[in-house]
Amino acid sequence: MHDLLLISDLHLGSHLKPRMRGEFVHLASKIEDTFPRFIDHYLREGDWQLIINGDFIDFWNIELPGQEDLPPEALAVARLHAVFDAHPRVEDALVRFLLDGGSIVFVTGNHDAELLYAGVREALVERLEGRLRPDGEDWDASITRTGHVRLDELPAGRIRFVRWFLREEGGAWIEHGHTFDPSCATPARMSPTRGDRLVQTVAEVATRNFSNLMPEIDYDAPDKFTAKDYMRWALARGWRFVLRVMLLYLRTAGKVLALWASGRVDKAGQAEHNERLSRVAANAGLQMSTLAALQAMAPPPSATKMSGLLSLTFIDHLLALAVPMGIAFVIARRTGVPWALCLLAALATTVVVIWRLQRGRKRRDVARDMLEVAAGVGGVTDSPLVLMGHSHHGELKQMGNVVYANSGSWLDGSHLVVRRAADSRRLVSVELRHWRNGGTTRISQMAVPWEAWSAEHEGGAGIPEPTPAARSDEAAAAAQ
């Protein structure tokens, strides 16, 4: 078993839309240069299992003019090919990694949920592993490989796909982490479908119908902008632009609200989710109650709660203005109360309601929310090491006897290196590193707290006890 090299959030293909600004096109060309150098650097450093922990491909931002009417799965396959055609050196680097004997695991994220389509997985395997087979060899590209979630079941030189999590018993729990972000989560995550179509999340609807139509907007703005930020941004462009933004906002808000009525997973998708959940639990050596507890820890997806949708779209603020005004108009017309007095009362009511809404509104901080649940995830899954991505915020923290590490976004160089002891092969340390100018910088490092974890879990039942020689290997690895 090899050491782990964990990256996430490359968002390949995010430049593939007609209205993209020049700096994002430049970023795409930069990836073509830096990612192969990154892979080659680590191939020289040792043997690895490469875990691409979600959002490797940004299906949300890829637009293919003239192909919009394709069936959903066929369109997703076309988008996958467009990404690799635009990034041939990235594709070559992954092939070199496989040729060197490393295994690659693609963990499904929110931007690349299309990996749940069998056709997308087959196309990806064909593009990478297909280049490794000798000419004329009979080779089956239809293997989709989604059932195995254990690190010790990954064969050298092969690709695996993970619908939710990857684990090493008594060692590590790995998932993208968007389950804990309500705007990026869907119900029935193992098969979030309605017919043959993946159910969109609130964030995906907003991206496709608003952000993608605004080349002026920063890529991460939807995660960081407040209502005031959007207003300042629009007003700086003039009244015509303000009108365009308002119309796009109203259309997007309507589509977001439609998720509550029509965007839920259908019965077939829910049944398939339950079946897969049971199968994955068995493969992972977990009780169904463990996965049920994890699902209960995550907040409900925003698309399932009308109150959440109203809050996300700021329609609750509009209602706070419109409803009192409507009531004031009716009172003034039917009772003869002076209109000015009714208007003053309506405005006062609006101010109070909006003040209460603002007090109750929790500012969106995905990195904080994921950090808060990490210790619970480690406890529920009996894992002293919890590894995630999604937040774009590289982080390494210890909470009690659980070490939480987030790989951040590879676009800013963040990634994780997890070392094993030479003899016991147990995971013993994790490093947060940055890739810069052809080399790596260690930002922080932490040892996995095995002794404290074992004591807390009654001597570490089920955890292999290292030999005295292995203990010295572990100490050396942790000190590297």
N, C-alpha and C positions, 0 to 999 in steps of 0.2 A: 504494500500500500504506500502510495506516494504522499509527499507533502501537498498541501492545498494552495492553489493560486486562485483567488476569488476576485472577480470584477463584476461590475453591474452598470447599468444605465449609460450605455454608449449611444443609444437612440440613433442607430444607423438609419439613414434614409430620411431624416427629418428635413433635409434640404430639397427633397424631391416634390416640389410643388411650384406652380408657375409664378407665384407672387413672392418667392423667397428673396430676402435681402442678400446683398453681396457677402456680408461677413459670415453668413451661415454656409454659403457655398465654399468660402475659404476654409471654414471649419471642417467641411467634408474632405477637402483636399489635404488638410492637415492630418486627419485620421489616417488617410492612405499612407502617409509618411511615418507617423508615430507608432501606430498599432503594430505593424510588422517589426519595427525595431524593439518594441516592448516584448513581443513574443520571442524574438531571437535572443534577447537579453536573458530571459528566464530559461530558455532551452540550454543556454551555456552554463547556467547556474545550477541545474540539477534536473531531477525527474519530478513531474507534477501531474496532479489532477486539476484540470482547468474547470472551474465552476463559474459559468456565466449566469449570475444570479438575477436575471430579469431585465427587461427593457433593453435587450441587445438590439432589436429592430424596432423602429418607431412606426408601427403600422398606422397610427393615428394621423400622422403628418404626410403620408405618401399619397400623392394624387397622380393618377394615370389618365390623362385626357383620352376620351374615346373608349375607355374600358369600364366606365362606371356601371354599365348595365350587366356586367358579368355576374353569375351566381356568386354568393358571398365567399365560398371556399375557393373558387377559381380566381376571383379578384385578389384574395389574400396570397395565393400562389404567385400570381403575376407581380404583386408588390414585392414578394420575397426575391424573385429573380431580378427585378429592377434594382433592388438594393445591392445584391452581389455584383450585378453588371456595373454598377456605379462605384463599387469598392473591390476591384479585382485583387489588389494587394492584401487587403484584409482577408479575403477568401484564401489566397495563397498561404498566408501566415497560419491560418487554422489548419490547412492541409499539412503544412510542415510540422505542426504540433502533433497531429495524428501519426504522421510518418515516424516521428521520434518516439512513438510508443505511449504518448500521453492520452488520457481519456478526456472527453469534453462532455460536460453536463449543461444543458440549457434548462434553467428554471424559468417557468412561465411568470412573466410580470404583467402589469396592467396595460402597458403599451404594446406588448407582443402576445396578448391572449390568443391571437390567431395561431399560435403554436398548438392550441388545442385541436385544430383541424388536422386530421390525418394526412390530407394532401400536402399541407405546408411542411409537416415533419418529413414526409417522404421526399419532397423536393429538396429540403435542406440536406438530408442524408445523401441524396444522389449527387448534389453539388460538391460535397466535401469528401465523404467516403468513396463515392463513385469514381473519383479520380485516382484512388489508391489501387484499384483492382487491375490486374493485367488485362490487356486487350483480349477479348473473346471469352473471358471468364464469365460463367453463368452466375449472376449475382442478384440477389433479391433486394431491391430498394424499397419494398413496401413495408419493411419492418419498422414499426413506429416506436417501440421501446419506451413505454411510459409506465410500466407496472413496477419497476424496481426503483426503490428510493433509498437503498442503503449504499453507503460509500464503499463497502467492501465487495459490492457486486458489480463494479464497473470494470469491464475488461479493457486492456490496453489497446490503444489505437481505435477506439470506437466512440460513438456518440450515444448519449442517452438524453431523454427528455423527462422533466419532472413537472407535473401539473400543479403541485402545491409545495411540497417540502422534500428535503433530502436530510437523512440523519445517519449518525453513527451511534449505535446503542451505547448509552452511558457516556457519550462523548460530545457530539455536536448536533445542533438543530439548525438547519439552513433553509430560509425561505426569502422571497423577495420582500415581503412585508406590507404590501398594499392592502391586505386584509384589514389592517388596523387604520386605514385611511378611508372614511366613509364615502367620500366623493369618488374614490378610485376602485371601490369594491363592488362586486355583484353577488346576489344570492346564488347558491348552488355552484360554487366556484369550480368544482371538478367538471362541470358540463353546463356552463351558463348560456343555454341556448333557448331560442324560441323558434321552433321549426328548424330550418337549416342555417339560421343566422345567430351569431353571438349577440347577447344582450349588451347594449352599450352602457357605460357608466356615465354619471353626471359629468365628470371631468372630460370624458371623450366627446360627449355631445358639445360641450362648451368649446373644446379645442377645434373640432371639425367645423362648427358653425359660426364661431366668432374669431378665435385666435388665428386660425389658418387664413382668414379673409383679411387680416390686418398685418401686412408685411412690416408695418412700423413698430409693432408691439414686440417686446423682448420675449425670448423663448420661455423663460421661467416666470413671466409676469402673472399668469393665472394663479400661481402658488403664492405670490408675494403682494399683488396689488390689492388695495382696499377700494371701496367705492369712491373715496376722495381722490385716490391716485388716478382712477379711471377718468374722473371728472376733470382734474387738472390736465391730464394728458390730452383729452378731447378738446377742451376749451383752448388749448394752446394752438390748435390747428385751424380754428375758425368755425363759424356757425354751420356751414355746409357739412363739414366733417362731423360736427356734433350731431347733426340730424342723421347722418349715415350710421354713426355709432348707436344712436338711440333705436333706429329701425333694426339693426343687427341684434342689438340687445333684446328687443322685444321678441324677435323671431327665435333667438336662442332660448330665451326664457320659456316660450311656448313649447319648444321641443323638449326642454328639460322637464317641464311639468307633465308632458305626455308620457314620460318614463313611468310615472306613478300609475297611469291608467293602462298602458300597453307594453311597458318594457320589462315586465316580470318574466322570470323563467317559466316555461310551460311545464305541464305535468311530465311530459316525456323527458325533458331536461332534468327535472328534479329527480325522477326515478333513476336516470342514468348516473346522476351525481351520487345518490345514495349507494348504488351498486358499486361504483368506483371507489367510494369512500371506504366501504367494507373491504374491498379487495386490497386497497393500499394499506389499510390498517393491518391486515394480515401479513402483507409483504414486509411491512416496517416492524413487525413484532410488537404492535401497540394494541391496546384495547380500544374499542369504539368509543368508550367513555372518555378516553384521553382526547380524541379528535373532537368529540362533542364539547368538551371543556374548552378547547382552543377556540372553537367557533363561537362559544358563548362569551369569550373574552373580547372578541372583536365587536365594535359598535355596529349597529344595523347599517347596511348600505343606504346612502342618502336617497337612492331611487325608490326605496320602499316606504319612506316616510314623507307625507305631504308637508309636515312642519319643517323638516329639514330642507326640502326643495324650496319652500317659500323663503327660508332664511338664506340659502345659498344664492338665490337669484335676486335677493333684496326686494322681492315682491311684497314681503311683509311690511317693508317701509312704505312702499307705494300704497298698500292697503291702509296703512296707518294714516295716510294723508287723504285718500279717496273716500273712505267710509265716513269719517267725521264730516267731511265736506258735503257728502250726499245727505247725511242726516240733517245737517244744518240747513241745507236747501229745502228739504221737505218741511222742517219745522217752520222756517220763515214763510213758506208759501201757505201753509195750512193754519197757522196760529196767529199770524200777524206780528210776531216778534220781529223787531228791526233786524234787517239782514246783517248790518254791521256787528250787532251783538252776537248773532248766530255764528258769523264768520270768526269773531274773536274767540268764542267758546270752542269752535272746531279746531282752530290753530293751537289753542292751549292744550286740547286733548291730544292732538297730533304730537306736540312736543313731548308730552308726558309719556305717550306710548312708545315713541322712538327712543326716548331716554331709557325706558325700561328694556326695550329690545336690545339696545347697545350694552346695557349692563349685563344682560343675560347671554350676550354673544361671546363665545370663546374664540379668541383669535386663532386662526388655523396655524398650527405649528406641528408639522408631521414628524420632524425629528424628535421633538419632545414627547409626542404621544407614543412613538415607537419605543423610545427609551423607557418610558413608564411601564410598558407591558412586557419588556424583555425578561425581567426577573420572573414574572409569572409564567411566561412561556418555558423558561428553563426548568422551573419547578414542576410544571404539569408534565413535561416530556422527559424528566430525569436527565437533563442535559446541562452540564456546567458551562457550555459554550454555545451562545446563540448568535448566529451570523445573519445579517439582513442587508438590504439595499434600499431602494425606492426614495429615500429622503433627500438624496444628493448631498448628504452631510456626513463626511467621513468622521467616525467616532469610535472610541475605545473606552469602555467604562466597566467597572466592577460594581455590582449591586449584590451585597450579601456574598453568596458563594457562586454567583452566576457572572460570567464575563460576557458582556454584550459588545459586539463589534459590527460597525456598519461600513460597508465598502465605499460609501459615497458615490460620486459619479466619476467614471473613468475619464470623462472629458476634461476634468481638471487634474487628472493624474492619480486620483485616489484609488487604492486597491488594498487587499488584505493578503498576507502570507501566513499560513498556519502550519507550524512545524510538528513533526512526529518524533518521538524517541526512536533511536536507531534500532533498539532491540524489541521493546514491547510494541512499537508502532502506535502507541497511544498519542493522541493530540496533546501537546504540552505547552505550546505558546502561540500567541497570535500577534502579528505586527500590522499596524496601519502604516502604509508607505505611500509616497508620492513619486510618480514617474515624471522626471524633468530632464530635458536635454540629453537624452540617451542614457540616463542613469537613475537610480532610485535613492530616495531619502527616507530614512525611518523617522516617522513622526512620533509614534509611541509604540510601546510593547508591553505585553502583560502575559504572565504565566497563568495557565489554567489551574485553578485552586483545587487540585485533586485531593489533597489530604483533608481539607475542610469539607469538601463535597462528600468524600467517602465516609467521614465521621457522621455527617448529617444524614446520610442514606444507609445507616446501619452497616457500616463497613464496606459500602460500595457493592452491594449485591449485584452480580451480573457484570461487574466491571473487572476486566483482567488485572490481576495484581502483578506489577512488574518485578523482575528479579533484582537483586542488589546491583548487578551490572547495568541493568536497564535504568535503575534510579539515577545512576551517575550520568547515563546518556541523556536522560530527561533534564537533569540539572544543566548539562552542557547546552542542550538545545534551547532551554529557556533563557540562558544567558547570552545566546548569540545576538 
